[in-house]
Amino acid sequence: MAPSTESLIFPVIEPFASGRITVSSIHNLYYEECGNPAGIPVVILHGGPGSGCTPGQRRFFDPTHYRIILFDQRGCGRSEPVGCTEDNTTQDLVEDIECLRRHLTIDRWLIFGGSWGSTLALAYAATHPQRIQGLLLRGVFLARPCELDWFLYQTRNFFPEAWERFVLPLVQEERTDILASYARRVFGNDPSLNITAARRWNSFEAALISLLPAEPSLSTPLTDEAILARARIQLHYLVNDCFLRDMPLLGQAEKFRHIPCVIVQGRYDMVCPICTAYELHQAWPEADFHIVSDAGHAAFEPGTAAALIAASERFKSIK
């Protein structure tokens, strides 16, 4: 019998410190630190955009060895104001990571990012490579139009019933630009339409995330405010090509190829398909590319969790 994810990841831990930092005239960010205060620092970049950090993300690193740092990106989770898209770009988030590093008086740290977190990790690596000891990337997303086309249109070849539920509110003409159609609903002036569209937008990704149907979540259901904030942040980024139109990440590889890196990718990832991670590895052959043969996109599928733990254990020896 295959091991469960719970048996693979590290035990539940609580933060030894938490706080807020002001990063602009509008935004302040929530952050927390877990594990060993004197350990190797690792910062976890959550996905989405818009999702926020979760207690489970603390459990991929040995808390006796690592100083584990998590934060909610602008407009996400416990950061304020929640759902705010003003002064909220990838470049802002990159500098927020730097602001947090300086605030915590860290010279260099490991970066762990999955999905959108991998995008942000690479953008940070292209801008501040001297501050990174190593990179651990999962479910790679490079924010290219072809990847968004896959998510919004091509996934219907594998999940036709989920896709039909996704586009059900849209008239035929609106389906030619699903992204703009959902953005109009989520940002419109009708509060009831905002939340209904946000729920449907978020549910589509949830339907694709695991190779096998996920067990019902035991976590507290999200509030309407959190559901709407997540959808607004994500749509804001996707409508704007994640603010990377002038900085294609594959073209930045020479800036960070010297950094030790492990890429973990589910073979059957339907949110961020394996071809994207493969192209990144072709541009960055020095990175260790690990394909999980029995996994989709979710970090907590057993094969993916095992590969992430193995990578975090290897990084214990990093200098």
C-alpha positions as CSV (number, residue, x, y, z in Angstrom):
1,M,0.0,0.0,0.0
2,A,1.4,3.4,-1.0
3,P,2.2,5.8,1.9
4,S,-0.2,8.5,2.7
5,T,0.8,12.2,2.3
6,E,0.3,12.6,6.1
7,S,2.9,10.0,6.8
8,L,5.4,11.7,4.4
9,I,5.3,15.3,5.5
10,F,6.6,16.8,8.7
11,P,4.4,17.2,11.8
12,V,2.0,20.0,12.4
13,I,3.8,23.1,13.7
14,E,2.8,26.6,14.8
15,P,4.7,29.8,14.1
16,F,7.2,31.0,16.7
17,A,6.7,34.5,15.4
18,S,4.4,36.5,13.1
19,G,3.9,40.1,12.2
20,R,3.1,42.6,9.5
21,I,5.2,44.8,7.3
22,T,4.1,47.9,5.4
23,V,5.2,47.6,1.7
24,S,3.3,50.6,0.2
25,S,1.0,53.4,1.1
26,I,-1.9,50.9,0.5
27,H,-0.6,47.4,1.4
28,N,0.6,45.7,4.5
29,L,1.6,42.0,4.5
30,Y,1.1,39.2,7.0
31,Y,4.1,36.9,7.6
32,E,5.0,34.1,9.9
33,E,8.1,32.1,10.9
34,C,8.1,28.5,12.0
35,G,10.7,25.8,12.9
36,N,14.3,26.6,14.0
37,P,14.9,30.4,14.5
38,A,18.6,29.7,13.8
39,G,18.1,27.4,10.9
40,I,18.5,27.7,7.1
41,P,15.9,30.3,6.0
42,V,13.4,29.2,3.4
43,V,10.6,31.4,2.1
44,I,7.5,29.8,0.7
45,L,5.7,31.6,-2.2
46,H,2.1,30.6,-2.3
47,G,0.1,29.9,-5.5
48,G,-2.8,31.5,-7.1
49,P,-2.3,34.3,-7.7
50,G,-4.5,35.1,-4.8
51,S,-4.5,32.0,-2.7
52,G,-2.6,32.9,0.4
53,C,-0.3,30.7,2.6
54,T,-1.7,27.7,4.5
55,P,-0.6,25.7,7.6
56,G,0.1,22.7,5.4
57,Q,2.8,24.5,3.5
58,R,4.9,24.7,6.7
59,R,5.3,20.9,6.6
60,F,7.6,20.3,3.6
61,F,10.7,21.3,5.5
62,D,12.3,19.8,8.6
63,P,11.4,22.2,11.4
64,T,14.5,21.3,13.4
65,H,16.7,22.4,10.6
66,Y,14.9,25.2,8.7
67,R,13.6,28.6,9.5
68,I,10.4,28.4,7.6
69,I,8.9,31.7,6.5
70,L,5.5,32.2,4.9
71,F,3.7,35.4,3.9
72,D,0.4,36.3,2.2
73,Q,1.1,38.3,-1.0
74,R,-0.6,41.7,-1.7
75,G,-4.4,41.4,-1.4
76,C,-4.3,37.8,-0.2
77,G,-5.1,35.9,3.0
78,R,-4.4,38.0,6.0
79,S,-2.6,40.7,4.2
80,E,-4.5,44.0,3.9
81,P,-6.5,45.3,2.1
82,V,-7.9,41.9,1.1
83,G,-8.6,41.6,-2.6
84,C,-7.0,44.9,-3.5
85,T,-5.6,45.0,-7.0
86,E,-4.3,48.6,-6.9
87,D,-0.4,48.8,-6.8
88,N,-0.4,45.0,-7.2
89,T,1.9,43.7,-9.9
90,T,4.5,40.9,-10.2
91,Q,7.3,43.5,-9.9
92,D,5.7,44.8,-6.7
93,L,5.6,41.3,-5.3
94,V,9.3,40.7,-6.2
95,E,10.2,43.8,-4.2
96,D,7.9,42.7,-1.3
97,I,10.0,39.5,-1.0
98,E,13.1,41.7,-0.8
99,C,11.5,43.9,1.8
100,L,10.6,40.9,3.9
101,R,14.2,39.5,3.6
102,R,15.7,42.8,4.8
103,H,13.1,43.0,7.6
104,L,14.1,39.6,8.8
105,T,17.8,40.4,8.4
106,I,18.4,37.4,6.2
107,D,21.4,37.5,3.8
108,R,20.4,34.6,1.5
109,W,17.6,32.1,1.6
110,L,16.0,29.2,-0.2
111,I,12.9,29.8,-2.3
112,F,10.1,27.3,-2.5
113,G,7.3,28.1,-5.0
114,G,4.5,26.0,-6.6
115,S,2.3,26.9,-9.5
116,W,2.0,30.7,-9.5
117,G,4.6,30.6,-6.7
118,S,7.1,29.1,-9.2
119,T,6.4,32.1,-11.5
120,L,7.1,34.5,-8.7
121,A,10.2,32.6,-7.6
122,L,11.7,32.8,-11.1
123,A,10.9,36.5,-11.4
124,Y,12.6,37.1,-8.1
125,A,15.6,34.9,-9.2
126,A,15.9,37.0,-12.4
127,T,16.0,40.2,-10.3
128,H,17.8,39.2,-7.1
129,P,19.8,36.1,-7.9
130,Q,22.5,37.0,-5.4
131,R,20.0,36.6,-2.6
132,I,19.1,32.9,-3.4
133,Q,20.8,29.8,-2.0
134,G,18.6,27.4,-3.9
135,L,15.2,27.0,-5.6
136,L,12.6,24.3,-5.2
137,L,9.9,24.7,-7.9
138,R,6.6,22.6,-8.3
139,G,4.0,22.6,-11.0
140,V,5.8,25.2,-13.1
141,F,3.8,28.1,-14.6
142,L,5.6,30.6,-16.8
143,A,2.5,32.9,-17.4
144,R,2.6,32.6,-21.2
145,P,-0.5,33.0,-23.4
146,C,-0.3,29.3,-24.5
147,E,-0.5,28.2,-20.9
148,L,-3.6,30.3,-20.2
149,D,-5.2,29.0,-23.4
150,W,-4.5,25.4,-22.2
151,F,-6.2,26.1,-18.9
152,L,-9.2,28.0,-20.2
153,Y,-9.9,26.0,-23.4
154,Q,-7.9,22.8,-23.9
155,T,-8.6,21.2,-20.6
156,R,-12.1,20.6,-21.8
157,N,-10.6,17.6,-23.8
158,F,-10.0,15.9,-20.5
159,F,-12.6,17.5,-18.1
160,P,-15.6,18.2,-20.4
161,E,-18.1,18.1,-17.6
162,A,-16.1,20.5,-15.4
163,W,-15.5,22.8,-18.4
164,E,-19.3,22.8,-19.3
165,R,-20.1,23.9,-15.7
166,F,-17.4,26.5,-15.9
167,V,-18.8,28.2,-19.1
168,L,-22.5,27.6,-18.3
169,P,-23.2,31.2,-17.3
170,L,-21.5,32.6,-20.5
171,V,-23.4,33.0,-23.7
172,Q,-21.8,31.6,-26.8
173,E,-20.2,34.9,-27.8
174,E,-18.6,35.3,-24.4
175,R,-16.9,31.9,-24.6
176,T,-14.5,33.2,-27.1
177,D,-12.9,35.3,-24.3
178,I,-13.6,33.4,-21.1
179,L,-11.1,35.5,-19.1
180,A,-12.6,38.8,-20.0
181,S,-16.1,37.5,-19.5
182,Y,-15.3,36.3,-15.9
183,A,-13.4,39.5,-15.2
184,R,-16.5,41.6,-16.0
185,R,-18.6,39.5,-13.7
186,V,-16.2,39.4,-10.8
187,F,-15.3,43.1,-10.9
188,G,-18.8,44.3,-11.8
189,N,-21.2,46.3,-9.7
190,D,-23.6,43.5,-8.8
191,P,-22.4,41.9,-5.5
192,S,-24.5,38.7,-6.0
193,L,-23.1,38.2,-9.5
194,N,-19.5,38.9,-8.2
195,I,-19.5,36.1,-5.6
196,T,-21.4,33.6,-7.9
197,A,-18.9,34.1,-10.6
198,A,-16.0,34.0,-8.2
199,R,-17.2,30.6,-6.8
200,R,-17.5,29.2,-10.3
201,W,-14.1,30.5,-11.3
202,N,-12.4,29.0,-8.3
203,S,-14.2,25.7,-8.6
204,F,-13.0,25.1,-12.1
205,E,-9.3,24.9,-11.0
206,A,-10.2,22.8,-8.0
207,A,-11.8,20.3,-10.3
208,L,-8.6,19.8,-12.3
209,I,-6.0,19.9,-9.5
210,S,-5.5,16.2,-8.6
211,L,-4.9,13.1,-10.6
212,L,-7.5,11.3,-8.5
213,P,-10.5,12.9,-6.9
214,A,-9.4,14.6,-3.8
215,E,-10.7,13.7,-0.4
216,P,-13.2,16.2,1.1
217,S,-11.4,19.0,2.8
218,L,-11.5,19.2,6.6
219,S,-10.4,22.8,6.6
220,T,-12.8,25.7,7.4
221,P,-14.7,26.8,4.4
222,L,-13.7,30.1,2.9
223,T,-15.8,33.1,3.5
224,D,-17.4,34.9,0.6
225,E,-14.9,37.7,1.1
226,A,-12.0,35.3,0.7
227,I,-13.5,33.6,-2.3
228,L,-14.1,36.9,-4.1
229,A,-10.6,38.3,-3.1
230,R,-8.9,35.2,-4.5
231,A,-10.8,35.4,-7.8
232,R,-10.2,39.1,-8.2
233,I,-6.5,38.9,-7.6
234,Q,-6.1,35.9,-10.0
235,L,-8.1,37.5,-12.7
236,H,-6.3,40.9,-12.3
237,Y,-3.0,39.1,-12.9
238,L,-4.1,36.8,-15.7
239,V,-5.8,39.7,-17.6
240,N,-2.5,41.5,-17.5
241,D,-0.3,38.5,-18.6
242,C,0.9,38.4,-15.0
243,F,2.8,41.7,-15.8
244,L,5.5,39.6,-17.5
245,R,4.8,40.5,-21.1
246,D,8.1,42.4,-21.3
247,M,10.0,39.9,-19.2
248,P,9.5,36.3,-20.6
249,L,10.9,34.1,-17.9
250,L,12.5,31.6,-20.2
251,G,14.5,34.4,-21.6
252,Q,15.8,35.3,-18.2
253,A,17.4,31.8,-17.5
254,E,21.0,32.9,-17.9
255,K,20.5,35.2,-14.8
256,F,19.7,32.3,-12.5
257,R,21.2,29.1,-14.1
258,H,24.0,29.0,-11.6
259,I,21.5,28.7,-8.7
260,P,21.0,25.1,-7.4
261,C,17.4,24.1,-8.3
262,V,15.0,21.1,-8.1
263,I,11.9,21.1,-10.3
264,V,9.1,18.7,-9.3
265,Q,6.4,18.2,-11.8
266,G,3.4,15.9,-11.9
267,R,3.2,13.9,-15.2
268,Y,-0.6,14.5,-15.4
269,D,-0.8,18.1,-14.2
270,M,-3.8,19.6,-15.9
271,V,-3.5,23.1,-14.5
272,C,0.2,23.6,-15.4
273,P,1.0,20.9,-18.0
274,I,4.4,19.1,-18.0
275,C,5.5,20.7,-21.3
276,T,6.1,24.0,-19.5
277,A,8.4,22.5,-16.8
278,Y,10.1,20.5,-19.6
279,E,10.8,23.7,-21.6
280,L,12.2,25.4,-18.4
281,H,14.5,22.4,-17.9
282,Q,15.7,22.6,-21.5
283,A,16.6,26.3,-20.9
284,W,18.1,25.3,-17.5
285,P,19.7,21.9,-17.9
286,E,21.7,22.2,-14.6
287,A,18.4,22.0,-12.7
288,D,17.4,18.6,-11.3
289,F,14.1,17.8,-13.1
290,H,11.9,15.2,-11.2
291,I,8.8,13.9,-12.9
292,V,6.2,12.4,-10.6
293,S,4.6,9.6,-12.7
294,D,1.4,9.3,-10.6
295,A,0.5,12.9,-9.8
296,G,-1.4,15.9,-11.1
297,H,-1.0,19.5,-10.0
298,A,-1.6,19.3,-6.2
299,A,1.3,19.6,-3.8
300,F,-0.1,17.1,-1.4
301,E,-0.5,14.1,-3.7
302,P,1.7,11.4,-2.2
303,G,4.3,11.2,-5.0
304,T,4.7,15.0,-5.2
305,A,4.9,15.4,-1.5
306,A,7.6,12.7,-1.3
307,A,9.6,14.4,-4.1
308,L,9.4,17.8,-2.4
309,I,10.4,16.3,1.0
310,A,13.4,14.5,-0.7
311,A,14.4,17.8,-2.3
312,S,14.1,19.8,1.0
313,E,16.3,17.1,2.7
314,R,18.9,17.5,0.0
315,F,19.0,21.2,0.4
316,K,20.1,20.7,4.1
317,S,23.7,20.5,2.8
318,I,23.5,23.7,0.8
319,K,26.1,26.4,1.6
